[in-house]
Amino acid sequence: MTRRTGSADLPLHGGRVPPWLAERMASLGAIITQAVVHHYGRDEFLQRLSHPFWFQSFGAVMGMDWHSSGITTSVIGALKRGLTPLQGELGIYVCGGRGKHSRRADRDWRADRHRWSSANTRQPAGRQGRQRGRAGRL
């Protein structure tokens, strides 16, 4: 992807994502994730997800306002709900989410860490072992 630098001033919005939108975001996020992973691979999806412009666009496609201040936690929460049934197939485990769930990322990781044991033939994406747990607490 092309790298650009700059900044954007985004207004702080209050409130919650309506339940109907949260459900649609979870479904659409899962479908888009499946398409990207099946066509380009898990590592490419994670690389795209880490790109701020792609992530912002992804959230807008899923239904969030493009300039919403809650887009990060809302998208992660929607992905967590949408990808939970597919995590074994895709090899993507989402931790955290919005509100109190954002503070539970470390607990989510510890619950799923058995999937990333050294005996597992699948290599984990990102940090391993204690580094991953520490990063989840940051």
C-alpha positions as a Markdown table, in Angstrom:
| # | Residue | x | y | z |
|---|---|---|---|---|
| 1 | Met | 0.0 | 0.0 | 0.0 |
| 2 | Thr | 1.1 | 3.5 | -0.6 |
| 3 | Arg | 2.3 | 5.3 | 2.5 |
| 4 | Arg | 1.1 | 8.8 | 3.2 |
| 5 | Thr | 1.6 | 10.9 | 6.3 |
| 6 | Gly | -0.6 | 13.5 | 7.8 |
| 7 | Ser | -3.2 | 14.0 | 10.5 |
| 8 | Ala | -6.9 | 14.2 | 10.8 |
| 9 | Asp | -9.0 | 15.9 | 13.4 |
| 10 | Leu | -11.9 | 13.7 | 14.3 |
| 11 | Pro | -14.8 | 14.9 | 16.5 |
| 12 | Leu | -15.6 | 13.1 | 19.7 |
| 13 | His | -19.0 | 11.4 | 19.4 |
| 14 | Gly | -21.0 | 10.1 | 22.3 |
| 15 | Gly | -23.6 | 7.4 | 22.4 |
| 16 | Arg | -23.7 | 3.8 | 21.2 |
| 17 | Val | -23.9 | 1.9 | 18.0 |
| 18 | Pro | -27.5 | 0.9 | 17.5 |
| 19 | Pro | -28.1 | -2.9 | 17.8 |
| 20 | Trp | -29.2 | -3.3 | 14.2 |
| 21 | Leu | -26.0 | -1.6 | 12.9 |
| 22 | Ala | -23.8 | -3.6 | 15.3 |
| 23 | Glu | -25.4 | -6.9 | 13.9 |
| 24 | Arg | -24.8 | -5.7 | 10.3 |
| 25 | Met | -21.3 | -4.7 | 11.1 |
| 26 | Ala | -20.5 | -8.1 | 12.5 |
| 27 | Ser | -21.9 | -9.9 | 9.5 |
| 28 | Leu | -20.3 | -7.6 | 6.9 |
| 29 | Gly | -17.0 | -7.6 | 8.7 |
| 30 | Ala | -16.9 | -11.4 | 8.8 |
| 31 | Ile | -17.7 | -11.6 | 5.1 |
| 32 | Ile | -15.1 | -9.1 | 4.1 |
| 33 | Thr | -12.5 | -10.7 | 6.3 |
| 34 | Gln | -13.2 | -14.2 | 4.8 |
| 35 | Ala | -12.9 | -12.8 | 1.3 |
| 36 | Val | -9.5 | -11.1 | 2.0 |
| 37 | Val | -8.1 | -14.1 | 3.9 |
| 38 | His | -9.2 | -16.6 | 1.3 |
| 39 | His | -7.9 | -14.5 | -1.6 |
| 40 | Tyr | -4.7 | -13.0 | -0.1 |
| 41 | Gly | -4.0 | -14.8 | 3.2 |
| 42 | Arg | -4.3 | -14.1 | 6.9 |
| 43 | Asp | -1.0 | -12.2 | 7.1 |
| 44 | Glu | -2.2 | -9.8 | 4.3 |
| 45 | Phe | -5.5 | -9.2 | 6.1 |
| 46 | Leu | -3.7 | -8.4 | 9.4 |
| 47 | Gln | -1.3 | -6.1 | 7.5 |
| 48 | Arg | -4.2 | -4.3 | 5.9 |
| 49 | Leu | -6.0 | -4.1 | 9.2 |
| 50 | Ser | -3.0 | -2.4 | 10.8 |
| 51 | His | -2.9 | 0.3 | 8.1 |
| 52 | Pro | -4.8 | 3.4 | 9.5 |
| 53 | Phe | -6.4 | 4.5 | 6.2 |
| 54 | Trp | -7.5 | 1.0 | 5.3 |
| 55 | Phe | -8.9 | 0.4 | 8.8 |
| 56 | Gln | -10.8 | 3.7 | 8.7 |
| 57 | Ser | -12.2 | 2.8 | 5.3 |
| 58 | Phe | -13.0 | -0.7 | 6.5 |
| 59 | Gly | -15.0 | 0.8 | 9.3 |
| 60 | Ala | -16.9 | 3.1 | 6.9 |
| 61 | Val | -17.8 | 0.2 | 4.6 |
| 62 | Met | -19.0 | -1.7 | 7.6 |
| 63 | Gly | -21.4 | 1.2 | 8.4 |
| 64 | Met | -19.6 | 3.6 | 10.8 |
| 65 | Asp | -19.4 | 7.3 | 10.1 |
| 66 | Trp | -16.0 | 7.9 | 8.4 |
| 67 | His | -15.1 | 10.5 | 11.0 |
| 68 | Ser | -16.5 | 8.7 | 14.1 |
| 69 | Ser | -14.3 | 8.7 | 17.2 |
| 70 | Gly | -15.5 | 5.3 | 18.2 |
| 71 | Ile | -14.7 | 3.5 | 15.0 |
| 72 | Thr | -11.7 | 1.5 | 16.3 |
| 73 | Thr | -13.4 | -0.1 | 19.2 |
| 74 | Ser | -16.7 | -0.6 | 17.3 |
| 75 | Val | -15.0 | -2.3 | 14.4 |
| 76 | Ile | -12.9 | -4.5 | 16.7 |
| 77 | Gly | -16.0 | -5.4 | 18.7 |
| 78 | Ala | -18.0 | -6.2 | 15.5 |
| 79 | Leu | -15.1 | -8.3 | 14.2 |
| 80 | Lys | -14.9 | -10.2 | 17.5 |
| 81 | Arg | -18.6 | -11.0 | 17.3 |
| 82 | Gly | -18.5 | -11.9 | 13.5 |
| 83 | Leu | -15.3 | -13.9 | 13.5 |
| 84 | Thr | -15.7 | -15.9 | 16.7 |
| 85 | Pro | -17.5 | -18.8 | 14.8 |
| 86 | Leu | -14.8 | -18.7 | 12.0 |
| 87 | Gln | -11.7 | -18.3 | 14.1 |
| 88 | Gly | -10.6 | -21.9 | 13.7 |
| 89 | Glu | -11.0 | -21.7 | 10.0 |
| 90 | Leu | -9.4 | -18.4 | 9.4 |
| 91 | Gly | -6.8 | -18.5 | 12.2 |
| 92 | Ile | -7.8 | -15.0 | 13.4 |
| 93 | Tyr | -8.7 | -14.5 | 17.1 |
| 94 | Val | -10.0 | -11.1 | 18.0 |
| 95 | Cys | -9.4 | -9.8 | 21.6 |
| 96 | Gly | -10.8 | -6.8 | 23.2 |
| 97 | Gly | -13.7 | -4.7 | 21.9 |
| 98 | Arg | -15.6 | -1.7 | 23.1 |
| 99 | Gly | -16.1 | -0.4 | 26.6 |
| 100 | Lys | -15.4 | -3.0 | 29.3 |
| 101 | His | -14.4 | -5.5 | 26.7 |
| 102 | Ser | -11.5 | -3.3 | 25.7 |
| 103 | Arg | -10.0 | -3.9 | 29.2 |
| 104 | Arg | -10.4 | -7.7 | 28.8 |
| 105 | Ala | -8.1 | -8.1 | 25.9 |
| 106 | Asp | -5.5 | -9.8 | 28.0 |
| 107 | Arg | -8.1 | -12.2 | 29.5 |
| 108 | Asp | -9.3 | -13.0 | 25.9 |
| 109 | Trp | -5.8 | -13.8 | 24.9 |
| 110 | Arg | -5.2 | -16.0 | 27.8 |
| 111 | Ala | -8.4 | -17.9 | 27.0 |
| 112 | Asp | -7.2 | -18.6 | 23.5 |
| 113 | Arg | -3.5 | -19.1 | 24.1 |
| 114 | His | -3.8 | -22.9 | 24.1 |
| 115 | Arg | -4.4 | -22.5 | 20.3 |
| 116 | Trp | -0.9 | -20.9 | 20.0 |
| 117 | Ser | 1.1 | -23.5 | 21.9 |
| 118 | Ser | 4.5 | -24.6 | 20.6 |
| 119 | Ala | 3.0 | -28.0 | 19.8 |
| 120 | Asn | 0.5 | -26.4 | 17.4 |
| 121 | Thr | 1.6 | -26.7 | 13.8 |
| 122 | Arg | 0.1 | -23.3 | 12.9 |
| 123 | Gln | 2.5 | -20.4 | 13.5 |
| 124 | Pro | 0.9 | -17.5 | 15.4 |
| 125 | Ala | 0.6 | -14.1 | 13.8 |
| 126 | Gly | 2.4 | -11.4 | 15.8 |
| 127 | Arg | 4.0 | -11.7 | 19.2 |
| 128 | Gln | 4.5 | -14.9 | 21.1 |
| 129 | Gly | 4.3 | -16.0 | 24.7 |
| 130 | Arg | 4.7 | -13.4 | 27.4 |
| 131 | Gln | 5.3 | -10.7 | 24.9 |
| 132 | Arg | 1.8 | -11.2 | 23.5 |
| 133 | Gly | 0.3 | -11.1 | 27.0 |
| 134 | Arg | 2.2 | -8.0 | 27.9 |
| 135 | Ala | 1.2 | -6.3 | 24.6 |
| 136 | Gly | -2.5 | -7.2 | 25.4 |
| 137 | Arg | -2.3 | -5.3 | 28.7 |
| 138 | Leu | -0.8 | -2.2 | 27.1 |
